Amino acid sequence: MQTPKGTHDILPVDAPYWDHVMSVAEHTANFYGFNRIATPHFEKTELFLRTLGETTDIIEKQMYSFRTRGGDSLTLRPEGTASIARAYIQHGMQTLPQPVKLYYAGSFFRHENPQRGRYRELHQFGFEILGEEDVVTDALVIRLMYTILVELGFQNIAVQVNSIGDEESRAAYRKELMVFYRRRFNSLCKDCKRRVKENPLRLLDCKEMFCIQLREEAPQMLKSLSEASKKRFTTLLEFLDDGGIPYFINPYLVRGLDYYTDTVFELFVNCLDGSVSSEENALEDTTPKETPDKPLPIAVAGGGRYDGLIKLLGGKPTPAVGGALGLDRIVMEMKTLNLQFPKKHTPRVFLVQLGPAAKKKTFALLEEFRKAGMPVSESMGKDSIKSQLRIAEKVASSYALILGQKEALDGTVIVREMETGMQETVFLKDVVETVKSKLKGKK
């Protein structure tokens, strides 16, 4: 048996990377006053149909939807923001002091073509700020994710940013795009031909090669911005400048969801020249060879503002902004670049036992070490002292604590230093303090 296509196991050898990323992200979230929220892995399908956009790839091609035995239509969550918005309304968070700052982490599901750094079960760590319209919150979400990447050891980080404007701006821009693409209708891919009438903004998110090349000639959104959106975008860039966050403007960045308004952004790592070409961004799926000496630019985070989403779901009009880190890609790049981080302390003490009475004493001794905050290893299912000592050596234990039948009767334990083989016998009641003292001496 194998894992389903597009999924992967997180093995013990990789778990320290995941633990470290989560620890850094949670520490940053807590520092900035965010509170944790968790939502179900599946929601009513209607939630995503109403919020993500009928012409988006997620709705048209990527959702895992199913009927329950009771006839309800449910969908495995393809992203996190819609669920957060639903929870914000359902639990009356609009009555709390605003803004409400939330973070979440978990699995999301999209029926994509699995490629480098792209899975059908993906893991994200996200931030949402609901109830504040000031553009400083846009900058704050970008700052959060930029800080996390820096703390993880990434260099050459760049933010790709754009404004898709308010409703007035987007209405004007859609008209320009329609005119542009209708003149080139025969050159469009099948999906774009269908979408040009329904939602021409989606054409800018197409991954087909010719559509990407055609996009470079299309009108730019920034030229269609209303005065309010233009001022907002300029202020955002000033915040990024003042915060020392490197960025570049991608006038064709729209993100893949329809609920975004004004600010949209993505964060890249491995941007050696401080930028990412649109082809590098779109064609990252071609899986060229990546090495620590020649890392490839790759998007590891993204997000934007969604001021209309809460109202769309039946709540009061509520400004909001958010973003998410792609944990699978971050871990993948950390391993590729061989980024170092503090490892958790592995147990330096191994409990060895022989005989029923000694096994019971060892079982009780485990709890004494736990109370003392000292991790230990054991293999109590084995009855051979030789095999247990061999395991202790393989896991690089500093000390082995050996209990046989005699020691169990005497209330003692043999403390053996693995490196030298020197050993001494101490009383069981003193062994925790004895070992603690010895470990301090070996630091």
N, C-alpha and C positions, 0 to 999 in steps of 0.2 A: 504493500500500500504506500502511496505517495500523498503529499499534501495536495489539495485541489489547485488547479492552475491559477497562478496569480497570487498565491499565498506563500508564506514561509514561516518556519519555526524560529523562535528566538531561543537559541541554545545557550547552555551555561557559559560557553566561551565568549559569547557576545553580550550576555546579560549585564556585565559591568559597564559597557558602553551605554546601554539603555538606562540603567540606573543612574549613571552620571548625568546624562542629558536631562532626565526627569528631575533630578535633584537641583541642577542649575536653573532649570525653567521654573520649578516651584519656588525656589528661593527668591528669584527675581520677581515672580508674581506676588509673593507675600510682601516683599519690600515695597512694592508700588501699591499695596493696599487692595489687591484682588482677592476675591473669595472663590473657593472651589464650588463648582456645580457639576452634577452628573445627570445625564438624560438617558432614556432608554435607547438600546441599539436599534430598535425599530419604531416607526411612527406611522400614523395614518398616512396613506399615500397622498391624500388631498393636501397635506401640509406642504409637500415638496412641489406638487403640481401648481399650487397657488403662488409659491415664492420664488422658485428657481428660474422660471421662464420656459414656456412651452417649446421654444426653438433651440434650447441649449442642448449640448451633447448629453449632459447628465439625464435630462428628461427623455430625450429621444432614444438614447442607446445604452445608457449605463446603469439604470436603476435595477436593483433586485427587488421586485415586487411580487406579492403572493396573496392568495385568499386564505383566510382562516376557515376552520370548519364551521364557524358561525356566519361566514360570508363577508367578514370585514376585509377591506383591502389595506394591506400593510406593506411598508417598504423599509428595507434595511437602510439606515441613514447614510446618504452619500456625502454629507458634510455636516458641520456642527451648528452654524449660525441660525438656521431655521428652527431647530429644536430649542435653542436658547431663547429666541424670540417668543416661541410658543409658551415656554416655561415662565418667561417674564410676565406675560399677560395672564396666564392661568393662575399664577400664585400671587397676583396683585403686587408685583414689585414696583409698579408705578407709584404706589403710595409710600415707598421707602424714600429716604433722602437720596436725591439724585446728584451725580450719576451713580448707577449701580455698576460695579466693576467685577466681572466674573472671569474665571479661567476654567478650562476643562481639558481632559486628555482621554484618548480612547481610540477605538477602531472605527473605521468608516469603510463603506463598500461601494465600489463602482466596477461595472463590467467593462473594463478597458482591455486593450491589447497589452499584456504584460511585457515590459521592456526595462531597460536600465533605470532603476530607481522608481519604477512605476508598478504598482501592484493592484490587485482587485480587492484585497483587504489592506488598507493603508492606515497608518497610525499618525495622529496629529496631536499637537498641544496648542490650544487656542486661547485668545484673549478677546473679551467683548466689553465695551464701555457703552452703556445705555443711559440716555437721558441727558446728554451734553452735546451741544452743537458747535462749541468753540473748536476751531481748527487745531488748537493745541493738543486735543485728544487724538487727532489723526497722527500728529508727530509723536505723541507718547507711545502709541501702539507700535509705530515703526521703531522708536527708540528701544522699547522692550525687546523686540525680536533681534535687533542689531546687537544689543548688549549681550543677549544669550549666546549668539554666535561668537562674539568676541571672547566671552568667558569660556567657551568650549575650545578655544584655541585657533579658530579660523582666521585667516588673513585674506586680504584682497576681497573684502566684502563690498558689494555695491547694491544700492537700492534703485530699482527701476520704478519710476513714478509717472503718473499721468492724472489728468482730471477729465472725467466724462461729463462733468457739468451737472447742473440742475435740470429739471424737466424741460424748461424753456430752451436751454442749450442743446439738449439731446434731440428735441423736436426739430430744431434748425439743422442739426448735423445729419439726422436721418435723411432729410430731403436732399442734402448735398451728396450723401453716399448713394442714394437711389439713382440720381442722375448719373453719377460716375460709373456705377456698376451696370446699369442698364445698357450703357454704350459698349460694355465689354461682356455682355451676358453670355455669349457663346463660349467665352474662355473660362467661365466659372465651372467649378466641380458640381456634381449633382446636388449635393446638400446646399451649396451656396445659391444655386439657381432657385431652389425652393425658398430659401430664407430671405432673398433680396427684397421680396415684397413684405414678408411678415415682420422681419426684424433685421434690417441691414447692418446693425452694429455687430451682429454675430459673425458676419463675414470677416471681420478683423481678427477673429479668434480661430479662424480655420487653419488647419495644420497641413493642408495639401500644398505641395511645392509651388505650383503656379499661382495659387491664390495668395501665398505669402509674397511672391515677387510682385504680384499685382497690387497688393496692399501698400507697397512702398510708394506707389504713384497716387494713392488715394488722398482725398482732402484730409487735413489734420483737424482733430477735434478741438485743439486749443484755439483755433481761429474762429470757432463757433461759440465760444464760451460767453455767457452773459457777464455783465460787469461784476455781479455778485460772486459768480463762480471764479472769474478771473482773479478777483481780489483774494478770494479764499486760497486759491492755488499759489499765488505769489507769497502769501503769508506762510503757507506750509513750507515752501522752499526756504524762506528766511529762517524758520525754526530749524530745519535740517542743517542749513549753513552754520547757524549759531551753535548747534549741537555737535558739529564736527562729523556729521554723518555723510559719507560720500554717496552721491546719487547721480543719476542721469535721467533725462526726460525721454520717455518713449511715447510719442504722440499717438501710437496705435494700440497701446495697451488698454484693453477693456475688461479683462478677466472673464471667466466662463459662466458667470451667473447674472441674471437680469436684475437682481435687487440692488445692485450697487448704484450709488449716486456720488457725484463729485470725485473725491479722492479714490484712486486705485493704486496698488503698489505690489511689487514682488521683490524679494531679497535673493541675491545671488552670492555664491562663494566662488573662489578661484578665478576672479576677474583680474587677471594680471595687469591689464591696461586700464582698469577702472571702469570698463564698460562691457556690454554683451551685445553682439549684433543680433538682429532679429532672427537671422538664419540659425545662429548657434542656439538661440532660445527655442525655436520651433523644431529644430532638427536634432535635439539632444537624444532622440530615440534611435538614431542610427548606430548607436553604440560603438563609437570609435574607441581605440585603446586608450585607457587612462592609466597614468602612473603617478607616483608621488612627485616625480620631477616634471611631469607634464599633466597636471590636473585640468579637467575640463570645466568651463563655467556651467553651473547648474543652479536652477531655482530651488530653494529650500524653504521658502516661506512666501506668504502673500496675503492680501486682504484689501479692505477698503471701507468706505462709508456706506451706510444703508439707511438713510433717513426715512424712507417710506415703508420699510418692512413691517414695523409694529402696526401701523395703521392698516396695511394690507391684510393683516391677520385679525383685524377687528378691535385692536387696541387704540388708545389715544395716539395722535401723531407724536412720535418720539424719535429724536435724532439719535443715531448710534454709529459706532465704528468698531471694527474688529479685524482680526487676522489670525492665521494659524501657521505653525511650523510643521513641516513634513518630517516626522521623526525617522522614517525609513531611510530617506535620502541623507539626513544628517549623520546617522550612524554609518551608512555606507561610505560617505566622504571622510568621516573620522578614521575609519579603518584604512581607506585608500591612502590618506595623507599621513597615516601613522601618528595621529595626534595623541599626545600623552595626557594622562590625568591621574589624580591620586587614586590608587586602588584601595578598596576596603581591606581592612586587616583580616588576613586569613588566620584560622586557628593555629596556634603555635604549640598546642598541647594535644596529645593523643592518648586516649584511655584504652588500656589493654587489660583484658581479663581472662581468667581461665577457671571454669567451674561454676556451678549454679549459684553458690553463695557469693562468689566474687562478682558474678554478673549482677546480682541484686544490689550489692554495694556500689558497683559502678553506675548502675541506673540512678541511684540516689545521689551519687557524687556529681552527676551531670547537672542536677538542679542547683547544687551549691556553687558551681562555677557560673551558672547562668545568673544567679543572684549577685555574684561578684562582678558581673559584666565582663567575663573572660570567655571568649568563644573557644570551644574544644571540639575535636573530632573523635569519632569512635567507629568501631565496626563490631558491635556486640553480637551480631549474628554469626561471627566466626569463633571457633573454639581453639584455634591454634595460635599460640603466642608468636610463633615464628612468622606466620602469615600476617598477623596484625602489625608486628614491628616492621614488616616489609612495606605495608601500606603507609605506616607512619613516616617511613623514609621517603616514599614516593611523593607524599603531600608536603614534604619539607617541614615536618614538625620539629620544634626545638627540643621538646621534652616528651618522653613517654612515661605515663603513670601506670605501673604494672601491679595488678592485684591477682594473686593466686589464692588457692584455698587457705594456705598458711596465713597470708596477709589478711584475708577476710576474717579468720578466727582471731588474729592478734589485734585487729583494728588499725592496721598499718598499710602503707603503700610504698612501693619502690619508685623513686623519682630518678629516671635515667636521662642523662644528657645525650641526645642522639649523635651529636658530632664527635664526641670523645669516647662515649661508652661508659663514662664514669656514672656511678649511681649511689644513692643513699636511701635509707629507709626512714620514713617519717610517719607520725601518727596521722590517721585520716582526718582528725579534727584540725590538724595544722597544715594540711597539704595545700589548701587554697592560698594561704598567706605565704607559704614557702615558695610555691611556684610563682606567685606574683612578684616576690622579691627577686627571684632568679631571672625572670623575664626583664625586670627593670635593669638588672646588671648587664644584660646582653644588648641593650639598646645602643 
